[in-house]
Amino acid sequence: MRFGGVVALDRVSFSVDAGELVALIGPNGAGKTTLFNVITRVYRPSAGTVLIDGRSVLSIRPHNVIRHGLARTFQNLALFRSMSVLENVLVGDHTQTHGSGWLQASVPLPSATSAEAASRKRALEMLAFVGLAARAHQPVAALPFGLQKRVELARALVSRPRLLLLDEPAGGISHDEVDATARLLRRVHTELGVTMLLVEHHMAFVMGISNRVVVLDFGKKIGEGTPAEVQRNPAVIEAYLGAA
């Protein structure tokens, strides 16, 4: 991925297998969020490809990636602050209710009403899963930052993702919230069976939750392996983790 003369990602290659929880780490500016933006079609890479089940994501229109099982959360919250918690989560299920046409949208036909009811039920289930059922009708802007992160997670989960990309899920929250977030993501992984790729700087969080870790530095992959293997990798220690 090039931006003018800057190479933000340089021949980065790795896979995330179904059922895995993989962490992507590296110093600030390593290219982690840029990689997320390539995977989810915010950016089109200058070279190379991104595959999901052997199909190139680059052949999918950006607004349709969610229909192919890709969902994400953001480093900086991307919520609709004037809407309620429930309304924000319902946005994540728009692929189930969208596309019926202007007639169904303007006239409450049974099919449209049924789809909306199912979407609302799904959204409430995901809010209950993340512990926010009692907050469903509150304005999302009134929630503390840590709970807003959970709203964003519920919005991503309601779309039934096969691969969930999480950009710094533990960023900006308290130590107790970090532990609670780790427990919640383990439940997402085990109970909902969601494959995950996450970017995170909180090393205890990463090493405690991940099956595998990929390390970037200056846009290049410098390490990959289990948490224990990555912690022993000399290139990773020099670039990011620091000497013991």
PLY file of the C-alpha trace (Angstrom):
ply
format ascii 1.0
element vertex 244
property float x
property float y
property float z
element edge 243
property int vertex1
property int vertex2
end_header
0.00 0.00 0.00
1.60 3.21 -1.24
0.68 6.78 -0.41
2.73 8.79 -2.88
6.32 7.91 -2.10
5.52 6.32 1.26
5.20 2.53 1.38
2.78 1.93 4.25
2.58 -1.84 3.70
5.40 -3.73 2.01
4.64 -7.32 0.89
2.75 -8.15 4.08
1.35 -11.67 3.86
-0.36 -13.87 6.45
-3.56 -15.87 6.91
-6.27 -16.10 9.54
-7.82 -19.55 9.66
-11.45 -20.16 10.59
-11.83 -20.33 14.35
-8.63 -18.45 15.15
-8.10 -15.36 17.26
-5.09 -13.58 15.76
-3.48 -10.38 17.05
-1.67 -7.84 14.89
0.89 -5.80 16.84
3.65 -3.31 16.14
4.82 0.21 16.99
2.77 3.28 16.09
2.98 3.83 12.36
3.72 0.17 11.62
0.75 -0.06 9.23
-1.77 -1.97 11.36
-4.82 0.25 10.82
-3.82 0.73 7.18
-3.94 -3.05 6.80
-7.42 -3.11 8.35
-8.49 -0.44 5.88
-7.15 -2.53 2.99
-8.94 -5.67 4.19
-12.27 -3.86 4.58
-11.94 -1.97 1.27
-11.52 1.51 2.69
-8.26 1.51 0.69
-7.45 -0.34 -2.50
-3.89 -1.70 -2.27
-1.30 -0.63 -4.80
-0.39 -4.30 -5.34
-1.32 -7.73 -4.03
-4.70 -9.05 -2.98
-6.89 -9.95 -0.01
-8.75 -13.26 -0.11
-11.70 -14.56 1.86
-12.45 -18.21 1.12
-10.34 -17.89 -2.00
-12.30 -14.93 -3.37
-10.63 -11.57 -3.83
-12.10 -8.93 -1.55
-10.95 -6.38 -4.10
-13.71 -7.54 -6.44
-16.32 -6.60 -3.82
-17.68 -3.08 -3.59
-16.68 -1.44 -0.29
-20.25 -1.14 0.98
-20.85 -4.84 0.32
-17.94 -6.34 2.30
-20.24 -6.83 5.29
-22.42 -9.13 3.16
-19.37 -11.36 2.72
-18.81 -11.79 6.44
-16.37 -8.96 7.19
-17.17 -6.60 10.07
-15.01 -4.27 12.14
-14.78 -1.88 15.04
-12.71 1.31 14.97
-9.81 2.77 16.92
-11.80 5.99 17.21
-15.43 5.19 17.93
-17.66 5.47 14.86
-21.07 5.63 16.53
-24.08 7.77 15.64
-24.10 9.95 18.73
-27.59 11.37 18.21
-29.12 7.88 18.14
-29.93 5.42 20.90
-27.84 2.39 21.77
-30.36 0.08 20.09
-30.57 2.23 16.96
-26.78 2.13 16.62
-26.78 -1.66 16.82
-29.64 -1.95 14.33
-27.46 -0.15 11.78
-25.15 -3.18 11.83
-27.98 -5.43 10.66
-28.93 -3.27 7.69
-28.04 -6.03 5.22
-31.00 -8.06 6.52
-33.57 -5.27 6.20
-32.10 -3.22 3.35
-32.81 -3.87 -0.31
-36.55 -4.40 -0.14
-37.22 -1.37 -2.33
-39.03 1.93 -1.89
-42.50 0.35 -1.74
-41.67 -1.90 1.19
-39.90 0.98 2.89
-42.94 3.25 2.60
-45.74 0.71 3.13
-45.60 -1.69 6.12
-45.92 -4.92 4.14
-45.78 -8.16 6.15
-42.37 -9.18 4.75
-40.78 -5.85 5.69
-42.42 -5.85 9.12
-41.19 -9.40 9.76
-37.62 -8.53 8.74
-37.60 -5.46 11.00
-38.89 -7.49 13.94
-36.22 -10.14 13.40
-33.53 -7.46 13.15
-34.69 -5.81 16.36
-34.72 -9.17 18.16
-31.19 -9.91 16.95
-29.96 -6.46 18.05
-31.45 -6.89 21.53
-29.83 -10.34 21.79
-26.42 -8.90 20.97
-26.91 -6.06 23.46
-27.74 -8.65 26.11
-24.63 -10.63 25.10
-22.36 -7.62 25.70
-24.18 -6.69 28.91
-26.05 -3.63 27.67
-29.67 -4.81 27.45
-30.73 -2.34 30.14
-29.15 0.54 28.18
-30.87 -0.18 24.86
-32.99 2.97 24.76
-30.45 5.38 26.22
-28.66 7.89 23.97
-25.34 6.33 23.02
-23.57 9.64 23.70
-24.57 9.40 27.38
-22.61 6.17 27.91
-19.04 6.07 29.24
-16.32 5.38 26.68
-15.86 1.74 27.71
-19.56 0.99 27.26
-19.60 2.78 23.90
-16.92 0.32 22.79
-19.31 -2.49 23.70
-22.04 -0.87 21.61
-19.68 -0.86 18.65
-18.86 -4.52 19.28
-22.58 -5.40 19.40
-23.14 -3.50 16.15
-20.41 -5.55 14.46
-21.69 -8.84 15.89
-25.28 -8.28 14.82
-24.19 -8.62 11.17
-23.16 -12.26 11.85
-19.52 -11.78 10.84
-17.32 -14.67 9.86
-14.25 -12.50 10.37
-14.37 -9.69 12.93
-11.65 -7.04 12.85
-11.14 -5.20 16.15
-9.03 -2.03 16.16
-7.65 -1.52 19.70
-10.53 -3.01 21.72
-8.60 -2.35 24.95
-7.49 1.17 24.03
-8.47 4.02 26.34
-10.21 1.94 29.01
-9.38 1.16 32.64
-7.49 -1.91 33.87
-10.70 -3.52 35.14
-12.39 -2.83 31.80
-9.44 -4.40 29.96
-9.91 -7.63 31.91
-13.67 -7.55 31.30
-13.11 -6.93 27.58
-10.73 -9.90 27.37
-13.39 -12.13 28.97
-16.06 -10.79 26.62
-13.95 -11.39 23.50
-13.20 -14.93 24.63
-16.96 -15.49 24.83
-17.42 -14.01 21.34
-14.76 -16.41 20.11
-15.95 -19.55 21.89
-19.72 -19.10 22.26
-20.47 -17.32 18.99
-17.68 -19.03 17.03
-16.43 -15.78 15.51
-12.97 -15.71 13.91
-11.13 -12.55 14.98
-8.20 -10.40 13.92
-7.38 -7.65 16.39
-4.95 -4.74 16.59
-3.84 -3.91 20.11
-0.97 -2.25 22.02
-1.85 -3.74 25.42
0.63 -6.63 25.48
-0.77 -8.52 28.48
-4.16 -8.43 26.78
-2.72 -9.65 23.46
-0.62 -12.43 24.94
-3.46 -13.66 27.13
-6.14 -13.86 24.46
-4.50 -14.70 21.13
-3.88 -18.01 19.41
-1.30 -16.40 17.14
0.42 -13.02 16.81
1.62 -11.21 13.67
4.11 -8.37 14.11
4.57 -5.39 11.77
7.30 -2.76 11.78
7.56 0.04 9.21
4.99 -1.72 7.04
6.78 -5.07 6.95
6.04 -8.33 8.73
8.93 -9.06 11.10
7.47 -11.91 13.12
4.64 -14.41 13.44
3.84 -17.23 15.81
2.28 -18.13 19.11
2.43 -15.48 21.83
5.34 -17.31 23.45
7.23 -17.56 20.16
6.75 -13.88 19.39
7.95 -12.86 22.85
11.22 -14.75 22.20
11.72 -13.40 18.65
14.86 -11.18 18.64
13.54 -8.94 15.81
10.31 -8.35 17.69
12.12 -7.66 20.94
14.35 -5.10 19.25
11.57 -3.36 17.31
8.74 -3.37 19.80
8.74 -5.37 23.01
12.11 -4.16 24.34
14.76 -6.10 26.17
13.77 -7.80 29.42
0 1
1 2
2 3
3 4
4 5
5 6
6 7
7 8
8 9
9 10
10 11
11 12
12 13
13 14
14 15
15 16
16 17
17 18
18 19
19 20
20 21
21 22
22 23
23 24
24 25
25 26
26 27
27 28
28 29
29 30
30 31
31 32
32 33
33 34
34 35
35 36
36 37
37 38
38 39
39 40
40 41
41 42
42 43
43 44
44 45
45 46
46 47
47 48
48 49
49 50
50 51
51 52
52 53
53 54
54 55
55 56
56 57
57 58
58 59
59 60
60 61
61 62
62 63
63 64
64 65
65 66
66 67
67 68
68 69
69 70
70 71
71 72
72 73
73 74
74 75
75 76
76 77
77 78
78 79
79 80
80 81
81 82
82 83
83 84
84 85
85 86
86 87
87 88
88 89
89 90
90 91
91 92
92 93
93 94
94 95
95 96
96 97
97 98
98 99
99 100
100 101
101 102
102 103
103 104
104 105
105 106
106 107
107 108
108 109
109 110
110 111
111 112
112 113
113 114
114 115
115 116
116 117
117 118
118 119
119 120
120 121
121 122
122 123
123 124
124 125
125 126
126 127
127 128
128 129
129 130
130 131
131 132
132 133
133 134
134 135
135 136
136 137
137 138
138 139
139 140
140 141
141 142
142 143
143 144
144 145
145 146
146 147
147 148
148 149
149 150
150 151
151 152
152 153
153 154
154 155
155 156
156 157
157 158
158 159
159 160
160 161
161 162
162 163
163 164
164 165
165 166
166 167
167 168
168 169
169 170
170 171
171 172
172 173
173 174
174 175
175 176
176 177
177 178
178 179
179 180
180 181
181 182
182 183
183 184
184 185
185 186
186 187
187 188
188 189
189 190
190 191
191 192
192 193
193 194
194 195
195 196
196 197
197 198
198 199
199 200
200 201
201 202
202 203
203 204
204 205
205 206
206 207
207 208
208 209
209 210
210 211
211 212
212 213
213 214
214 215
215 216
216 217
217 218
218 219
219 220
220 221
221 222
222 223
223 224
224 225
225 226
226 227
227 228
228 229
229 230
230 231
231 232
232 233
233 234
234 235
235 236
236 237
237 238
238 239
239 240
240 241
241 242
242 243
